[in-house]
Amino acid sequence: MSHSPAPHTSVRTTEESATVAIRVQDVSKLYEMYETPRDRLKQFVVPLLCRALPPLRRLFSSGISSVPTFYKEFCALRNVSFEIAKGETVGIIGRNGSGKSTLLQIICGTLSPSSGSIQTSGRIAALLELGSGFNPEFTGHENVYINAKVLGLSKGDVDARFDEIVAFADIGDFIDQPVKTYSSGMYVRLAFAVIAHVDADILIVDEALAVGDIFFQQKCMRYLRDFQARDGTVVFVSHDTSAVINLCDRAILLSRENGIVVGKADAIAQIYIQELYAERDQSVPLSGKTTATDTAANRSSLDSNGASAVTCYRSGDLPANPIRITPFRHDADCFGKGGIKIVDAWFESPGGARTYTVNGGDPVSFCIRAEARQGIDHAAFGLMIKDRLGQYVFTESTDLAYRNGPPAIGPGDVVLATFSFLMPVLISGDYSMNVAVAEGIGDDHIQHHWINDAVALHSLKGRVVFGICGLHDMSMEIRVTAAQQSEAG
């Protein structure tokens, strides 16, 4: 059985598509799976011979009227339908093998569906997988022109934007080297730099962004937020439910068991997590044995006077949360009026020495040094810790603390602002810090110097798995009351 490709159309002017960016209607994708190369050859030759020689057809089909096939069908997508409105951000999630990549390629037009139809309105730019759209033998310079041309830009358009693309990618002299010499992070930098400068109406981004360093990830997240603010349409593909909830208005779950489920991002994330645990429950039976260390050091028996025995299990020392810190980035992206300028920022240990490694829960200080170029009234220093999605995890400012007695700052003064606190217990992963200094009270202020991603934090490991951070000074205890035994009759 052969499948003729279904149409993929780009709709730009019809009244029906005025508010719809992507419409997917009853899309299915079937693949022919062959056990051996010989079967693939048979499938190519035998149907041709059967059509040309009816007696041969009867021989191969053994009395069956249809032309024989030598493959099994695999259905990657079945009857998928949904719409994405213009200006909407929609996440697509699902387990491996659920058809996410297939669906994205069909939306982009690089793969044809077996049945159903796709309609898109506007220019699509996609970052699907490492190296897609690049010729590894060509240089980065050449690939920028090729990729931008594929995405609809003329040579003149690329000429006008080339310097901006190279600056965004920030890969230095490698722009003139063959792409096959690039690291995975450099691939992503150049690919995202191109799609960020082609005036796309629809952005399709998958988890390829995760391979970039934290500074480039934050740059991409700032671009995505700005693209969303300009009513751009975003399709974001991820296994990370927190990322989907944080970035997306709605989500689409592709599921082998339940087909396609569409709804609010947080509701779909809950269904996805339930499916993951249901799969684990079926594949990994629970053992009746505890994995806790059962020693006299961490448990005690509390039974007395014939009452039910109560065993108390106390936790030992909790795992450390080592966090590596990078030096201050003097060339980080920044903006502001410039009346006072931040020249350095760093962490200090309780003894006052600079440190580039701390543990979650330890006392630390974060210092910001600035130089005033003019007199500043009501100076306010601030710090912001962000996760890899650009979501603010912690923020703090001197604004409220000094409203009744602001420091006097004159031209040429050097100012040191110090924040002392217990270091947050962070989930394993990458974080970055913004630092800023403004003049004024509350929202009525002048921003003099705001630095994006001035310092990076890398949490090497930690006890926290979900959420944002753990609690300080944590101790744990579990008490088990034994079931009462019935007396023998």
N, C-alpha and C positions, 0 to 999 in steps of 0.2 A: 504494500500500500504506500503510495507516494503522497506527499502533502505539498500543494502549491502554496507559496508564500502569501500571507495576507497583506493587505495594503497598509502602508505607513504614510500618512499624509501630514503635511504641515499646514495648519489652518491659521490664517492671519487676519482675514477681513470679514468673515461671516458674522452676522449679528449673534448667532447662537454661541459663538466662541468668545464673545466679548469679555466674559468674566472667567473663562476656563482656560487654564494654561496647559493641562494634560488631561486627555480623556482616553481611558483604556476600556475597551468593550469586548467582553467574552474572549479574551486572549488565551490561547493555549500554545504550548511549544512541545513538540514531540521529537525525540531523537531516535535514530535507528542504531541499535546496539548489535554488533556482530561478534560472534565467539571467536572466529578466526579470520585472517585475511582472505582465505579461500572463499568464505561465505560472502565477503564483500564483492569479490570478483564474480561469484555466481549471480549475485543480485544485479550486477551491471549487465551480464551477458544473457542470462536465461530469459528474462522478460522480453528482450529484443528478439531472441530466437523463437520464443513462443508466439509472439505476434506475427512473425514472418512465416513460421511453419506450424500450422495448427496441429498436425500429428505429434510434433514434439511437445506441444503444450499439453496434449492428453497424456503423454508419457510422464512428464514431470509432475503434473497435478494429480495423477493417480485417480482420475475420474472426477476430481473437483474442478468446477468450471473456472474458478478464478486463477489468475497468474500466481505461481508460487512465490513465496517470500523466504528469505534466508536470514532474517534478523528478528530481534525482539524490540518492541517499542518501549521507550522510557519517556514518561511524561514529566517534564520539568515544571511546566505550568499548566493548570487546567481551569479554563473558564474564569479568568481573572478580570474583574471589572471595578473601576473606581474613577473618580475625578479629583483633580487638584486645582483649586482656584488660583487665579493670578494673585501674587503677593503672599501666598501661603507657604509655610514651611512644614513639610511632611516628612516624618521618619519612616523608614522601611526596616523592619527587624524580622528575624527568623533564624532558626538554627541552620547550621551548615547543610547544604543540599536542599534547602527549601525553595530555591529558585530566585533569590535576590539578584544575583549577578545576571542571570538570564533576563529578568524583567528589565533591569537597567539598560542592558544592551539593546533590547527591543525598543525601549523608549527613545534611546539615542539614535536609533536607526541603523546600528551596526549589525543587527541580527533581525531576521524576519520571523514573525510568528507563523506557526502552522495554520492557525485560524484566528479569527477576530480582527480587530482594527485598533490602530493607535492614531490619535490626533493630538498635535502639539501646536501651540501658538507662540511664536517668537523664536529667537535664536537660543539654542541649547549649547552649553559648555559643560563638559563632564570630566571629572577626575575619577576614573574607575579603578584602575589597577596600575601598579608600577610599570612604567615603560610604555603604556598604551598610547598610541599616537606618535611615538618617536621612532625614528630609524636609528638603530644603535651605531651604524657606521658613519653617520653624519655628525657634525659638531653641534653643540648646543645652539650656536648662532644660526646654523642652517635649519635646525629643527624648529626654532621659534617661528621662522617664516613659513615652513611647511605646515606646522600645526595651526598657526593663525589663519593661513589660507584655507585649510580644511574647515575652520570654524567661521569662515565667511568674510575675513578681512582682505582688503586689497594690499598690494605691496606698498602703496603709498601710506595706507593706514598703519602698517607694521613699521615702516620707516619712522613715522611720527611718534610711535609709542615704544620703539625698541629700547631706548635708554631707560625708560620707566620700567619695562619688563625686566631688564638686566638688574636694575637697582633693587627691585622687589625680590628677585631670586637670590641675589647676594651670594653668587658662587664664584666671584672673582674671575681669574684668568681661565677657569675651566669652561667658560662660555665658548671658548675657541678650541676646545678639545672634543674628541668623539664621545658621544653619549655613552658608549659601551664602557668607558673608563669611569663613569659616575658611580658614586655610592647611591644606595636607595634614597637617602635623604636629599641628595642633590637632584635626583630624578623628580621627586615630589616638589622641591623648590621651583624648578624650572617649569614643570607642568602647571602648578597652581599660578605661577606668575603670568603665564600665558592666558589662562582662562579668566584671570582677574582683570585683563585689559582688552577683552574682545567685545565689550558692551553686550554681554549676554542678558537675556530675559529670564532664562531658567538655568540654575546651577545644579548639577548632580555631583555629589561628593560622597565617596565611600571612606572606609577606614584607612586608606593609604596615607591620610594626614598623620596618623599615629606614628609613622616612622620618622618624622621630622623632629628636630630638637625643640625644646620648650619655647625658645624665643621665636622660632618660625611658626610654631603652632599658634602662639598668641597673636602674631601678625595676621595669620589666616583667620583666626576667630574675630579679630577686629574688622577685617574685611567682610566676613560673613554677616556680622551684626550691622554693618553699614549697608550692605546689600539688602538685608531684610528691611531696614529703615527706609530704603528707596523703593519698597514694594516689589522687590525681586522675588521670584519663586525659587524655593530651595527644596531639593529632594536629598535627604541625608540618610545614608545607610550605615547602620552600626549594630554591633552586638551589645553596646554599652547603653543600658536602659536609662542611666542617669543623664547621659549625653542627649538622648532622644527627648526626655522630659524637659531638659533645660533649654534645648534649641527649638523644639517643634511644637506647632499648634495641634496637629493630629498625627496619628501613626497608623501604619498598615502592617499587620502581622501576616506573614506567609507561613502557613502551617500545613504539614502533611496530613495531620489528623482533622483539622477544622477548616481547611481551605484558606480563604482570605478573610481577615477580620479587620474592620476599619473603625476607628473611634478616637476619642481624646487620648493624647499621648500617655498620660499617667495610667489610664485604664488599660490600654493595650500593653503597656510595660508590665502591669500586674499579671495579665493573662500569659504573657511570654515567660515570666519567671515561674508561674505555676506549671507551665508545660515543661520547662527545664527540669524542675524538681520531680515531676511525674515521670519523666524519662529516666532520671537517676534512680527513682524508687523501683522501677521495673528492672533496670540493668544491674544495680548494685544492691543486693540484699543486705539489710542491716545485720551486724553481728551482735550477739547477745553479750559480748564482752566489752567492758569499759576500757577506754584508752587512757583514762586518767591514772596517774601513779598512785597506787593504793598502798600507802605506807603509813606507819604510825605517826610520821612527821606531819602529815597533812589531814589526818582524820582523828576523831575522838568519839567514843561511845558515851551517850548521855542517858542510857536506860537506867531506871531505878524503880524499886518497889513493884516489880512485876509489870510495869507499864511497857508499852511498845518501845523497842529500842530505837534510838535516834542517833544516827551517825553524822557527824559534822565533817565535811570536806573543806579544808581551807586552801586557797590558792597559794602557790609559792610566789617567787619573784616573777613579775610579768615581763614578757619579752621587751628588750630595748627597742627604741624607735630612732635609729641613727639617721640624721639628716645632713646631707652634704650641701654646702653653700658655695656659690661662685663669687668671685670678686665683683665689685661695682663695674658696670658697663658705661664707660664714658661716652661711647658712640651710640647709645640706645636712642630709639625714637622718642622725641620730646616735643613739647610746645609750651607757649606761655609768653607773657609780655616781657619778661626778662629783667624786672627791677631787682630781683634777688635770684641767685642761681645756685642750684645744688651741685656741689663739686665732688662729693664722696658720700658713700653710705656703707655701713658694715655692721656685723654682729660682734658683740663682746661677751666674753665669759664673765662670771662674777668678779674675777680678779682684775678686770679692766683690759685684758689682752684681746686683740682681734682673734676671732676664731672662724674657721671654715667648716667645722663639724660640730653639731650639737645633737642632743637627744631630746625627743619629745618629752615634755614634762619638766625639763631642767630650767632653772632660772637663767635668763639671758637678758642682754640689752641690745637694742637696735639703735644705731646712731646715724644721724643725718647732718652733714656739714654743709653750710651754705655761705655764700659771699654776697653781701648787699651792694648793689650799684646805686641805690638811692635810699632815702629814708622810707621805712616801712611801718605803717600803723596796723596794729592788730594782725601780726603775722600768725599764720596757722600752718603747721607742718602736719603731714599725713602719710600713712603707710597703708598699703592694701596687699593682702596675700590672695592670689588667684590660683584656681586649679587649671588644668590643661585646656579646659573649655572657655577660659576667661571669666568664669563665675567667681565672684568675690566670696572667699571663704571667711576672711577676717579683715576688718578695716578699723583704723583708729586715727584720731586727730587731736591736736592740742587746742582746737577751737574753744570748746566749752570750758576747759580747765583754766584758760587764761583770759576769759572775757572781761573779768573785773580788774585784771592787772596785767595788761599786755606788755611784753618786753619792749624796751626802747631800742630801736635798731636804726642806725644812721648810715650814710654812705661810706663804703669801705669796711664796715664791720664784718667780722666773721662770726657766724652763729652755729652753735652745736645743739641740736635737739636730740634728746635721749629718751627712748621708750623702754622701760624695764618691765618684764613679764615672764610668765612661765611659758616655755615654748610649746605650741600646740602639738598634740599627738596626732600625726598625720597618717592617712592611708598611703600605702606605697604608691609612688608615682612622682610626677614632675609638677612643680609649682613655680610661680614667679611673683615678684613683688614690684608694684608701682610705688614711687615716692613722689611727693609733691609739696610745694610751698605756695601759699596764697596769701592775699591781703584782704581783710574784711571779716565780717561776722556772718556766720551761717551761709545761706545760699547767696547772700549779697556780698560777693567777693570778687577780686581780680585774681585770676590764675597767673602767677608769675613763672612757675617752672613745674611742669608735670612730666615725669619720665616713665615711660612704659617699660616694664620688664627690666628694671635696673639691676635686679639681683635674681638669680634662679636658685630654687631649693629642690633637692632630689631626696625624697624619702626612700631610703633603701629597703626597709622592711618595717612592718608594724603589726600590732595585734588587731587593728581595726580592718574590717573587710568591706562594710557598707557605710554609707553616710558620708560625712565630711571629715570628722575628726573624733578622737576619743576623749574621755574624761581624765582630769588630773587626779593624782593621789588615789588611784583606784586600788581597792582590795576586794576580794571576792570570797564568798562562802556559800556552800550548798549543803543543806541538811536533808537527810533521807530518813523518814520514819518507816520502820519495817512494818509490814503487814502483820496483824495479829494472827497467831496460829490457833485454830480451834482445838479444844481439848479432846483427846481421844475418848470415845464413848465406852 
